[in-house]
Amino acid sequence: MEKYLDVFLSGYEAYSYYLWTEITIPHWHNFFYWLIGVSAFFFVLEFFAPWRKEQRKFRHDFWLDLFYMFFNYFLFSLFIFNAASMVVVNLFNDALASIGITNLVAIQVGNLPVWAQLLVLFVIRDFIHWNVHRLLHRVPALWEFHKVHHSVEEMGFAAHLRFHWMENVVYNGLQYIPLAMIGFGIQEFFIVYLITLVIGHANHSNIWIPLGPLKYIINSPQMHIWHHARHWPEGHPYGINYGISLSLWDYMFKTASIPHSGRDIELGFDDLEEFPKSFARQSLHGLRLGKKRRKQSR
């Protein structure tokens, strides 16, 4: 037990030092300032070339979503997640070691060219996230957490990172084993994180992106806005367009749908008016399911 307490405390110390250096020492591998820079880029695009021209420049819940961006990427890890996850990983590795498994890596991609490593990591990670995203819609308890993301009433780049802190736990927990079985380095993870940040911001932005035939591979604001529609097309009771970065999976597994432009469709879900509005109340939502449960259709 003392070992895991030390791991927990060192997790706080390590992440505190990491976050402090991220803020005080700007450099090319500094995700904190990449997040600010990418966000500023899409804010400028939304400001000067909006797709929904009637939408306010500082849309409804803009500042709330901006706070979510930094909370979900940095503050939540600082408060508890990094230290707790380090304990869980150590417990998991110790359990494997007790049955003779000391190395989870089953596929070594280190000998591949860097571009191939990045492509493999990007595709595998995105497919995992697509499947997790579907679970968030299909499992009632997980849907209650995911409602925070779907409570967005006006789309903008910062809505990308408005999500319940439990989604950090779910996504990272379910992707840990499959990604741990492939020999990737920190450098590759950073680059893929950055690419997915750009695509995710773009998908939620109030901009028009004409992709042409690439729409069958890469997600876009015109596709993703239908994922946030208050009423999904008939025959899709749990949702459509689950793609995080790639639209490929939705077209492959027949969950893709763009009935029309979708520029001015109503967003949210049926009981949105009753949903908590503040960050504190949204953060507690779903921890205990209330009397209202999600129906098969909306």
CORSUL-V269070 format. One record per residue. N is the residue number from 0. PSI is psi in whole degrees, -180 to 180 (none if undefined). Layout:
BEGIN
N|PSI / N|PSI
END
This chain:
BEGIN
0|-37 / 1|-37 / 2|-45 / 3|-31 / 4|-41 / 5|-41 / 6|-43 / 7|-49 / 8|-39 / 9|-28 / 10|-43 / 11|-48 / 12|-45 / 13|-44 / 14|-35 / 15|-44 / 16|-43 / 17|-50 / 18|-39 / 19|-44 / 20|-33 / 21|-43 / 22|-39 / 23|-16 / 24|84 / 25|137 / 26|174 / 27|-23 / 28|25 / 29|105 / 30|-29 / 31|-48 / 32|-26 / 33|-41 / 34|-44 / 35|-45 / 36|-46 / 37|-41 / 38|-43 / 39|-39 / 40|-47 / 41|-28 / 42|-42 / 43|-43 / 44|-45 / 45|-35 / 46|-44 / 47|-20 / 48|61 / 49|144 / 50|-47 / 51|95 / 52|-22 / 53|-12 / 54|139 / 55|149 / 56|-45 / 57|87 / 58|173 / 59|129 / 60|21 / 61|-47 / 62|-33 / 63|-45 / 64|-35 / 65|-40 / 66|-42 / 67|-38 / 68|-50 / 69|-31 / 70|-50 / 71|-30 / 72|-31 / 73|-55 / 74|-40 / 75|-40 / 76|-38 / 77|-42 / 78|-48 / 79|-36 / 80|-45 / 81|-48 / 82|-45 / 83|-41 / 84|-33 / 85|-38 / 86|-46 / 87|-44 / 88|-42 / 89|-41 / 90|-43 / 91|-46 / 92|-38 / 93|-37 / 94|-41 / 95|-41 / 96|-32 / 97|-19 / 98|16 / 99|7 / 100|113 / 101|-4 / 102|118 / 103|-18 / 104|117 / 105|-25 / 106|118 / 107|114 / 108|6 / 109|-22 / 110|-9 / 111|156 / 112|153 / 113|-42 / 114|-36 / 115|-39 / 116|-44 / 117|-43 / 118|-45 / 119|-47 / 120|-45 / 121|-48 / 122|-47 / 123|-46 / 124|-41 / 125|-37 / 126|-40 / 127|-46 / 128|-35 / 129|-44 / 130|-41 / 131|-40 / 132|-41 / 133|-40 / 134|-39 / 135|-28 / 136|-29 / 137|-31 / 138|117 / 139|-42 / 140|-39 / 141|-34 / 142|-36 / 143|-37 / 144|-43 / 145|-18 / 146|-30 / 147|-45 / 148|-37 / 149|0 / 150|0 / 151|128 / 152|-23 / 153|128 / 154|141 / 155|166 / 156|-39 / 157|-17 / 158|-19 / 159|-41 / 160|17 / 161|100 / 162|156 / 163|144 / 164|-24 / 165|-23 / 166|-32 / 167|-44 / 168|-46 / 169|-52 / 170|-49 / 171|-36 / 172|-44 / 173|-22 / 174|-9 / 175|-53 / 176|-51 / 177|-38 / 178|-31 / 179|-22 / 180|-3 / 181|133 / 182|80 / 183|154 / 184|169 / 185|-39 / 186|-44 / 187|-41 / 188|-41 / 189|-46 / 190|-44 / 191|-40 / 192|-43 / 193|-42 / 194|-45 / 195|-31 / 196|-47 / 197|-47 / 198|-42 / 199|-43 / 200|-44 / 201|-43 / 202|-28 / 203|-4 / 204|156 / 205|64 / 206|162 / 207|126 / 208|103 / 209|105 / 210|-18 / 211|-140 / 212|-21 / 213|-11 / 214|-20 / 215|-3 / 216|-46 / 217|140 / 218|163 / 219|164 / 220|-34 / 221|-25 / 222|-43 / 223|-25 / 224|-29 / 225|-25 / 226|-31 / 227|5 / 228|142 / 229|-33 / 230|115 / 231|159 / 232|153 / 233|140 / 234|0 / 235|71 / 236|-23 / 237|-7 / 238|174 / 239|167 / 240|62 / 241|-8 / 242|135 / 243|-62 / 244|-39 / 245|136 / 246|-10 / 247|-45 / 248|-38 / 249|-38 / 250|-35 / 251|-41 / 252|16 / 253|41 / 254|14 / 255|139 / 256|126 / 257|83 / 258|-40 / 259|-168 / 260|-37 / 261|8 / 262|-41 / 263|22 / 264|156 / 265|137 / 266|161 / 267|-140 / 268|174 / 269|-41 / 270|32 / 271|-36 / 272|-26 / 273|-3 / 274|144 / 275|145 / 276|-25 / 277|157 / 278|-43 / 279|-47 / 280|-36 / 281|-35 / 282|-26 / 283|-15 / 284|138 / 285|-15 / 286|-32 / 287|116 / 288|132 / 289|-164 / 290|-29 / 291|124 / 292|154 / 293|137 / 294|171 / 295|-31 / 296|167 / 297|none
END
